């Protein structure tokens, strides 16, 4: 992307970058391989905290490097990615013991093949559906937040940046620290329910906020909603055997990627309709109402799927 001279070249770079995003699945599978079942959700939360720190620091560093030219941030990112690769290659050992490895099968190395394998695990399929609805709603934030803030409160780009930095810091605190205290005391099921409820409250607050301070208040339950993701991942991870953790994480990431394709066009078009000159009702918060409804659907599914679940039991007796 740094060397791109045409828009097409830039898009090719983005495609390659998207393929590289598969490392998130590998990182989560590594955690599952090396962490006891009862500790996985907390460590999944640490991954989220690391992402949140990057979300706060990255734009600041990128903006600073942008002063040296629009290509400088891309070169810096390439250097960081290379450093990350070298660290992983030389420092991180293989996480999966030889007895838990299985031959590579092309038929399973795709989203459909993964889902066909995971159909043996009803709870996992349920979590996949919950995460689908959860992420369909959650993608309202990256797709419409800047438009919503500028339209509703006439925020400048700097003020939008402050709001993103604020929620990023809160997310780091919740996923990096609070979640490690909460989960052992509440269990994964209650933490997941609480996280989804907090998310619904936050979306409702964003939708009907009339003053900027209301948005910042709504960010507090919004950050507590981060309890949901690690809880769902922890529940799903506990259901499959040791040879299928990578496959599971790939399937979950594919679900999130699907939501990232479907949700933004829907949310932005809904925002455009309710803020356009011909709209029958002016309502910039409309996308957040839809996001809240999708999260409610996810909450209902989550409660039903986990109703009689013993989280501590791993389903190693099922086909692998």
C-alpha positions as CSV (number, residue, x, y, z in Angstrom):
1,X,0.0,0.0,0.0
2,X,2.9,2.4,0.7
3,X,4.1,1.9,-2.9
4,X,0.7,2.1,-4.5
5,X,0.5,4.5,-7.5
6,X,-3.1,3.7,-8.5
7,X,-6.3,3.1,-6.6
8,X,-6.4,-0.5,-7.8
9,X,-3.0,-1.2,-6.5
10,X,-4.1,0.2,-3.1
11,X,-7.1,-2.1,-3.1
12,X,-4.9,-5.1,-3.8
13,X,-2.8,-4.1,-0.8
14,X,-5.9,-4.0,1.3
15,X,-6.9,-7.5,0.2
16,X,-3.5,-8.8,1.3
17,X,-3.8,-6.9,4.5
18,X,-7.2,-8.5,5.1
19,X,-5.7,-12.0,4.5
20,X,-3.1,-11.1,7.2
21,X,-5.9,-10.4,9.6
22,X,-6.3,-14.2,10.0
23,X,-3.5,-13.9,12.6
24,X,-6.3,-13.0,15.1
25,X,-7.7,-16.6,14.8
26,X,-4.2,-18.0,15.3
27,X,-3.6,-15.9,18.4
28,X,-6.9,-17.0,19.9
29,X,-6.2,-20.6,19.1
30,X,-2.8,-20.3,20.7
31,X,-4.4,-19.0,23.9
32,X,-6.9,-21.9,23.8
33,X,-4.0,-24.4,23.3
34,X,-1.9,-23.1,26.2
35,X,-4.6,-22.0,28.7
36,X,-6.8,-24.1,31.0
37,X,-10.5,-23.9,30.1
38,X,-11.4,-21.8,33.2
39,X,-8.8,-19.2,32.3
40,X,-9.4,-18.8,28.6
41,X,-12.0,-16.1,28.6
42,X,-9.8,-13.8,30.7
43,X,-7.0,-14.3,28.3
44,X,-9.3,-13.7,25.3
45,X,-10.1,-10.5,27.1
46,X,-6.4,-9.6,27.2
47,X,-6.4,-9.9,23.4
48,X,-9.2,-7.5,23.3
49,X,-7.4,-5.1,25.6
50,X,-4.3,-5.3,23.3
51,X,-6.6,-4.4,20.4
52,X,-8.0,-1.5,22.4
53,X,-4.5,-0.2,23.2
54,X,-3.7,-0.3,19.5
55,X,-7.0,1.4,18.8
56,X,-5.9,4.3,21.1
57,X,-2.2,4.6,20.2
58,X,-2.3,3.7,16.5
59,X,-4.3,6.7,15.2
60,X,-2.1,9.1,17.2
61,X,1.1,7.6,15.8
62,X,-0.3,7.4,12.3
63,X,-1.3,11.0,12.5
64,X,2.1,12.0,13.6
65,X,3.8,10.0,10.8
66,X,1.4,11.4,8.3
67,X,3.1,14.7,8.7
68,X,6.1,13.1,6.9
69,X,3.9,12.1,4.0
70,X,0.8,9.9,3.4
71,X,3.0,6.8,2.7
72,X,5.0,7.0,5.9
73,X,2.4,5.3,8.1
74,X,2.2,2.3,5.8
75,X,6.0,1.8,5.8
76,X,5.9,2.1,9.7
77,X,3.1,-0.5,9.8
78,X,5.1,-2.8,7.6
79,X,8.1,-2.6,9.9
80,X,5.9,-3.3,12.9
81,X,4.4,-6.3,11.2
82,X,7.8,-7.6,10.2
83,X,9.0,-7.2,13.8
84,X,5.9,-9.1,15.0
85,X,6.6,-11.9,12.6
86,X,10.2,-12.3,13.7
87,X,9.1,-12.2,17.4
88,X,6.5,-15.0,16.8
89,X,8.9,-17.1,14.8
90,X,11.8,-17.1,17.3
91,X,10.1,-16.6,20.6
92,X,6.8,-18.4,20.5
93,X,7.0,-22.1,20.4
94,X,4.5,-24.5,18.9
95,X,1.4,-24.5,21.1
96,X,-0.1,-27.8,20.0
97,X,1.5,-31.0,21.2
98,X,2.2,-33.7,18.5
99,X,-0.5,-36.0,19.8
100,X,-3.1,-33.3,19.4
101,X,-2.2,-32.5,15.8
102,X,-4.1,-33.8,12.8
103,X,-3.4,-33.7,9.0
104,X,-4.3,-30.6,7.1
105,X,-7.5,-31.1,5.1
106,X,-8.4,-28.6,2.4
107,X,-12.1,-29.5,2.7
108,X,-12.1,-28.1,6.2
109,X,-9.9,-25.1,5.6
110,X,-12.8,-22.8,4.6
111,X,-15.8,-21.3,6.4
112,X,-18.3,-23.8,5.1
113,X,-16.1,-26.8,5.9
114,X,-15.5,-25.5,9.4
115,X,-19.2,-25.0,10.0
116,X,-19.9,-28.5,8.8
117,X,-17.4,-29.9,11.3
118,X,-18.8,-27.7,14.1
119,X,-22.3,-28.9,13.5
120,X,-21.5,-31.7,15.9
121,X,-21.4,-29.2,18.7
122,X,-24.8,-27.5,19.1
123,X,-23.6,-25.1,21.7
124,X,-20.8,-23.9,19.3
125,X,-23.3,-23.4,16.5
126,X,-25.5,-21.4,18.9
127,X,-22.5,-19.2,19.9
128,X,-21.8,-18.7,16.2
129,X,-25.3,-17.4,15.7
130,X,-25.1,-15.2,18.8
131,X,-21.8,-13.7,17.7
132,X,-23.3,-13.1,14.2
133,X,-26.1,-11.0,15.6
134,X,-23.9,-9.4,18.2
135,X,-21.4,-8.3,15.5
136,X,-24.0,-7.3,13.0
137,X,-25.1,-4.8,15.7
138,X,-21.6,-3.9,16.9
139,X,-20.4,-2.8,13.4
140,X,-22.7,0.2,13.7
141,X,-19.9,1.9,15.6
142,X,-17.0,1.8,13.0
143,X,-19.4,2.4,10.1
144,X,-21.5,5.3,11.4
145,X,-19.9,6.8,14.5
146,X,-18.1,9.7,12.8
147,X,-21.2,10.6,10.7
148,X,-23.5,10.3,13.7
149,X,-21.3,12.5,15.9
150,X,-20.8,15.2,13.3
151,X,-24.5,15.2,12.3
152,X,-25.9,15.1,15.9
153,X,-23.4,17.3,17.8
154,X,-21.4,19.1,15.1
155,X,-18.2,17.6,16.4
156,X,-14.9,18.3,14.7
157,X,-12.6,15.5,13.6
158,X,-10.5,16.2,16.8
159,X,-13.6,15.8,19.0
160,X,-14.5,12.5,17.2
161,X,-10.9,11.4,17.9
162,X,-11.3,12.3,21.6
163,X,-14.4,10.2,21.8
164,X,-12.7,7.2,20.2
165,X,-9.7,7.6,22.5
166,X,-12.1,7.7,25.5
167,X,-13.9,4.5,24.7
168,X,-10.6,2.9,23.8
169,X,-9.2,3.5,27.2
170,X,-12.4,2.2,28.9
171,X,-12.2,-1.0,26.8
172,X,-8.6,-1.5,27.8
173,X,-9.6,-1.2,31.5
174,X,-12.5,-3.6,31.1
175,X,-10.8,-6.2,29.0
176,X,-7.4,-6.0,30.5
177,X,-8.3,-5.7,34.2
178,X,-12.0,-5.8,35.2
179,X,-12.8,-8.9,33.2
180,X,-10.1,-10.9,35.1
181,X,-11.9,-10.0,38.4
182,X,-15.5,-10.4,37.2
183,X,-15.4,-13.7,35.3
184,X,-14.1,-15.9,38.2
185,X,-16.9,-14.5,40.3
186,X,-19.8,-14.5,37.9
187,X,-19.0,-17.4,35.5
188,X,-19.1,-17.1,31.7
189,X,-22.8,-17.4,31.3
190,X,-23.7,-14.5,33.6
191,X,-20.8,-12.4,32.3
192,X,-22.1,-12.9,28.7
193,X,-25.7,-12.0,29.6
194,X,-24.4,-8.9,31.5
195,X,-22.2,-7.9,28.6
196,X,-25.0,-8.1,26.1
197,X,-27.4,-6.2,28.3
198,X,-24.8,-3.4,28.8
199,X,-24.4,-3.3,25.0
200,X,-28.1,-2.8,24.5
201,X,-28.1,0.0,27.1
202,X,-25.3,1.7,25.3
203,X,-26.9,1.5,21.9
204,X,-30.1,2.9,23.4
205,X,-28.1,5.8,25.0
206,X,-26.4,6.6,21.7
207,X,-29.7,6.5,19.8
208,X,-31.5,9.0,22.0
209,X,-28.7,11.2,23.2
210,X,-29.4,14.9,22.7
211,X,-26.3,16.3,24.3
212,X,-22.6,15.3,24.0
213,X,-22.2,14.4,27.7
214,X,-25.0,11.8,27.3
215,X,-22.9,10.0,24.7
216,X,-19.9,9.9,27.0
217,X,-22.2,8.5,29.8
218,X,-23.4,5.8,27.4
219,X,-19.8,4.8,26.7
220,X,-19.5,3.4,30.2
221,X,-22.0,0.6,29.7
222,X,-20.7,0.4,26.1
223,X,-17.3,-0.5,27.5
224,X,-18.8,-3.0,30.0
225,X,-20.3,-4.7,27.0
226,X,-16.9,-6.0,26.2
227,X,-17.6,-8.7,28.8
228,X,-19.7,-10.5,26.2
229,X,-17.1,-11.3,23.6
230,X,-14.6,-13.2,25.8
231,X,-17.4,-15.0,27.5
232,X,-18.8,-16.3,24.2
233,X,-15.4,-17.3,23.0
234,X,-14.7,-19.1,26.3
235,X,-18.0,-21.0,26.1
236,X,-17.4,-22.1,22.5
237,X,-13.7,-23.0,23.2
238,X,-14.7,-25.3,26.1
239,X,-17.0,-27.4,23.8
240,X,-14.4,-28.6,21.2
241,X,-11.4,-30.9,21.6
242,X,-7.8,-29.9,21.5
243,X,-7.3,-30.6,17.8
244,X,-10.1,-28.2,16.8
245,X,-9.3,-24.9,18.6
246,X,-7.8,-23.3,15.5
247,X,-10.7,-24.5,13.3
248,X,-13.1,-23.1,15.9
249,X,-11.4,-19.7,16.1
250,X,-11.3,-19.5,12.3
251,X,-15.0,-20.2,12.1
252,X,-15.7,-17.5,14.7
253,X,-13.5,-15.0,12.9
254,X,-15.3,-15.8,9.6
255,X,-18.6,-15.0,11.3
256,X,-17.2,-11.7,12.4
257,X,-15.9,-11.0,8.9
258,X,-19.3,-11.8,7.4
259,X,-21.0,-9.3,9.7
260,X,-18.3,-6.7,8.7
261,X,-19.4,-7.2,5.1
262,X,-23.2,-7.1,5.7
263,X,-23.6,-4.6,8.5
264,X,-21.8,-1.4,7.4
265,X,-23.9,-0.9,4.1
266,X,-27.1,-1.4,6.0
267,X,-26.2,0.9,8.9
268,X,-24.9,3.7,6.7
269,X,-27.9,3.5,4.4
270,X,-30.2,3.7,7.4
271,X,-28.3,6.7,8.7
272,X,-28.5,8.3,5.3
273,X,-32.3,7.8,5.1
274,X,-33.1,9.2,8.5
275,X,-30.8,12.3,8.0
276,X,-31.6,13.1,4.4
277,X,-33.5,16.1,3.2
278,X,-36.6,14.0,2.3
279,X,-36.7,11.9,5.5
280,X,-40.2,11.6,7.1
281,X,-38.5,11.5,10.5
282,X,-35.2,13.1,11.3
283,X,-33.4,10.5,13.6
284,X,-29.6,10.2,13.4
285,X,-29.7,7.5,16.1
286,X,-31.8,5.1,13.9
287,X,-28.8,2.8,13.2
288,X,-28.3,2.3,16.9
289,X,-31.9,1.3,17.4
290,X,-31.4,-1.5,14.8
291,X,-28.1,-2.4,16.5
292,X,-29.8,-2.7,19.8
293,X,-32.5,-4.9,18.3
294,X,-29.9,-7.2,16.8
295,X,-28.2,-7.4,20.1
296,X,-31.5,-8.3,21.8
297,X,-31.9,-11.2,19.4
298,X,-28.3,-12.3,20.3
299,X,-29.2,-12.1,24.0
300,X,-32.3,-14.2,23.6
301,X,-30.3,-16.9,21.7
302,X,-27.5,-16.7,24.2
303,X,-29.8,-17.4,27.1
304,X,-31.5,-20.3,25.4
305,X,-28.3,-21.9,24.2
306,X,-26.6,-21.7,27.6
307,X,-29.6,-22.5,29.7
308,X,-28.5,-26.1,30.7
309,X,-24.8,-25.8,29.9
310,X,-22.0,-27.0,32.2
311,X,-19.3,-24.6,31.1
312,X,-16.5,-26.6,32.7
313,X,-17.2,-29.7,30.5
314,X,-15.2,-30.1,27.3
315,X,-16.8,-32.2,24.6
316,X,-13.8,-34.3,23.7
317,X,-16.0,-37.3,23.1
318,X,-17.5,-35.9,19.9
319,X,-16.1,-36.4,16.4
320,X,-12.8,-34.6,15.7
